């Protein structure tokens, strides 16, 4: 089955396409991505403004056309924290579903953490033992810990790099008092998580996902020799701590000259670095390994696991074609939920 996964996130609208085969490695064959940076379109009361809605609709329509071009038979649509927490989230979601031609499931923070954890577990395998997974998105930070494929502990915090940049870092580069206020906010929200995890058995392996962590690992980490074609990187806390104040002193345009800092992340990498450093420090993590799989791969894996038929109809029941979401009757794409 040619499967597409459409992820409407805080920074990008991203479609990945693959030939889904049960028990096979879920390698995407094609993809389409639009950078939106949705946090810049939020008003003071948390509403996505008209320009933001237009940007999202344009990106989703582009993804829908790409899914048709790539021959997708089924489309899994999901939206994360930016839509979930917007004051006008339901209204925006209805417009995006019409543009996509299929329903979009708004994932809770726990569901984001669970799917990301599943992806990391499958990538690193059972030999990694108890796994601690950290994921920094545009709107939230997810933390998950466990020894099985479903984490025994998971939490989602409003510590996304885009969100914090918008609320705390008003100048470029940020002023010292802005960094101090941001650090206090991050420390306050991470302290209870550290206390919770201190009551649980320590992890055997700590991995990080997301473009923010990957960018930081390119900058402050180092590659490691592994079997296979994928680059694998690790990052030590002390190296990251050295870079955080340096990043804060560099204007956004100049940060793009650094290894791993892309144009779409340069404005929010300082806040992302503060969250990454603080999470590692609070949780007593000296070193992390970057996992190339994250939320989208988790959604793909969950769908492939149920290819022979959903065992739980509430999780993966097919919901019909595009007409159910306001799309054209008889649309070619089926839809399913993760």
VEXLUM-396031 format. One line per field, with one value per residue (C-alpha): x, y, z. Coordinates in steps of 0.2 Angstrom, whole numbers, always signed. Layout:
N
px = X|...;
py = Y|...;
pz = Z|...;
end
This chain:
338
px = +0|+7|+5|+6|+8|+4|+11|+4|+17|+22|+36|+32|+19|+27|+22|+31|+26|+32|+26|+20|+23|+20|+36|+47|+58|+47|+59|+50|+52|+46|+42|+36|+38|+33|+40|+26|+34|+16|+21|+24|+6|-1|-10|-8|-23|-17|-27|-20|-22|-29|-12|-7|-23|-19|-1|-7|-20|-8|+4|-9|-16|+2|+4|-12|-7|+10|+1|-9|+6|+15|+1|-4|-19|-21|-16|-14|-16|-11|-9|+1|+3|+1|-17|-21|-18|-24|-40|-47|-40|-56|-61|-43|-44|-60|-52|-37|-47|-56|-39|-32|-47|-45|-48|-33|-31|-25|-13|-12|+5|+4|+1|+15|+27|+21|+23|+40|+45|+39|+50|+65|+62|+61|+76|+87|+80|+78|+96|+95|+86|+77|+75|+74|+68|+68|+60|+59|+47|+41|+27|+32|+45|+41|+49|+46|+54|+51|+57|+43|+36|+24|+33|+28|+31|+27|+25|+22|+28|+25|+43|+44|+58|+46|+34|+48|+56|+40|+36|+53|+67|+60|+77|+90|+101|+92|+96|+103|+88|+77|+89|+87|+68|+68|+80|+69|+53|+62|+69|+52|+43|+57|+60|+44|+49|+66|+58|+46|+60|+71|+58|+59|+74|+87|+88|+101|+101|+96|+91|+85|+74|+68|+77|+82|+92|+99|+105|+113|+121|+129|+135|+141|+142|+152|+149|+151|+156|+141|+136|+125|+124|+115|+126|+124|+129|+131|+132|+139|+131|+147|+149|+131|+134|+148|+138|+122|+129|+139|+123|+114|+127|+126|+113|+101|+108|+126|+120|+116|+135|+137|+136|+119|+109|+97|+87|+71|+79|+91|+78|+73|+89|+94|+78|+80|+97|+92|+78|+90|+104|+91|+83|+99|+105|+89|+87|+106|+110|+128|+127|+114|+113|+103|+89|+84|+66|+53|+34|+31|+40|+30|+14|+20|+25|+8|-1|+10|+7|-11|-11|-19|-34|-35|-37|-44|-56|-55|-37|-35|-53|-53|-65|-69|-63|-61|-80|-81|-69|-77|-66|-72|-84|-76|-58|-44|-36|-42|-39|-34|-29|-14;
py = +0|+17|+27|+45|+53|+71|+80|+98|+104|+120|+124|+114|+105|+88|+74|+58|+44|+26|+8|+1|-17|-26|-31|-21|-6|+10|+19|+35|+36|+53|+69|+86|+100|+118|+129|+139|+144|+145|+153|+170|+170|+168|+183|+188|+178|+162|+164|+159|+175|+175|+175|+160|+151|+155|+149|+133|+130|+133|+121|+107|+109|+107|+92|+85|+87|+79|+64|+62|+64|+51|+39|+38|+26|+31|+46|+47|+65|+72|+89|+93|+107|+122|+117|+108|+124|+138|+147|+145|+127|+118|+131|+131|+112|+111|+122|+111|+95|+102|+107|+90|+80|+69|+71|+76|+69|+82|+72|+75|+78|+61|+53|+63|+57|+39|+38|+46|+34|+19|+26|+27|+10|+2|+11|+7|-10|-20|-20|-2|-7|+6|+21|+39|+49|+68|+78|+97|+103|+120|+121|+107|+96|+78|+67|+48|+33|+15|-3|-8|-1|+10|+21|+20|+38|+52|+70|+85|+102|+119|+121|+121|+131|+142|+145|+151|+162|+171|+173|+177|+182|+198|+204|+197|+193|+191|+202|+195|+199|+189|+174|+175|+175|+161|+150|+153|+147|+132|+127|+129|+117|+104|+103|+92|+81|+78|+74|+61|+52|+52|+40|+28|+16|+26|+24|+13|+24|+42|+47|+63|+67|+82|+94|+105|+92|+86|+104|+106|+89|+94|+110|+103|+84|+72|+58|+40|+25|+13|-1|+6|+21|+33|+46|+44|+58|+60|+75|+79|+91|+100|+104|+110|+121|+129|+133|+140|+157|+158|+156|+169|+182|+178|+187|+175|+178|+174|+158|+150|+150|+137|+119|+111|+128|+129|+145|+138|+135|+149|+161|+148|+138|+149|+144|+126|+125|+132|+118|+105|+110|+112|+95|+86|+95|+93|+74|+70|+66|+68|+62|+59|+50|+57|+45|+49|+42|+53|+57|+54|+37|+32|+36|+25|+11|+11|+11|-3|-14|-13|-17|-34|-25|-14|-23|-7|+2|+18|+20|+15|+13|+19|+34|+34|+45|+64|+68|+65|+79|+91|+85|+80|+65|+49|+55|+43|+44|+33|+40|+32|+38|+34;
pz = +0|-5|+12|+15|+32|+34|+49|+52|+65|+73|+61|+45|+36|+31|+20|+19|+7|+7|+1|+17|+20|+36|+45|+32|+37|+34|+23|+15|-4|-7|+4|+3|+16|+18|+31|+40|+57|+64|+80|+71|+67|+85|+92|+110|+115|+107|+91|+74|+63|+46|+38|+48|+42|+24|+26|+33|+20|+6|+14|+16|-1|-8|+2|-4|-22|-18|-11|-26|-37|-28|-29|-11|-8|+10|+20|+39|+44|+61|+69|+85|+98|+88|+82|+99|+109|+98|+104|+86|+84|+80|+66|+59|+59|+49|+36|+35|+34|+19|+11|+14|+9|+24|+43|+53|+71|+84|+94|+113|+121|+128|+111|+103|+117|+114|+95|+96|+110|+99|+84|+95|+103|+86|+80|+94|+98|+114|+117|+122|+138|+148|+136|+139|+124|+123|+109|+106|+94|+89|+102|+115|+123|+126|+138|+139|+148|+148|+144|+132|+116|+126|+139|+157|+160|+147|+149|+137|+142|+133|+130|+111|+103|+93|+107|+119|+106|+103|+121|+128|+116|+108|+101|+89|+97|+113|+128|+144|+154|+141|+143|+162|+161|+149|+159|+174|+165|+158|+175|+184|+172|+171|+190|+193|+179|+186|+203|+194|+185|+201|+208|+193|+188|+178|+160|+151|+136|+132|+115|+107|+92|+82|+70|+85|+93|+77|+73|+90|+88|+72|+80|+97|+95|+85|+74|+79|+69|+66|+54|+40|+29|+41|+51|+70|+81|+100|+110|+128|+140|+143|+124|+123|+138|+130|+114|+123|+128|+111|+101|+111|+106|+87|+76|+68|+50|+56|+65|+48|+44|+58|+55|+56|+58|+44|+39|+46|+63|+65|+74|+87|+90|+105|+114|+108|+115|+132|+133|+127|+140|+154|+150|+151|+166|+176|+171|+175|+157|+153|+135|+122|+105|+91|+84|+66|+69|+78|+78|+59|+59|+75|+66|+51|+62|+71|+55|+47|+63|+60|+41|+43|+51|+66|+83|+91|+80|+90|+86|+67|+60|+42|+41|+22|+8|+5|+6|+24|+27|+15|+0|-17|-17|-21|-17|-22|-4|+10|+27|+44|+61|+71;
end
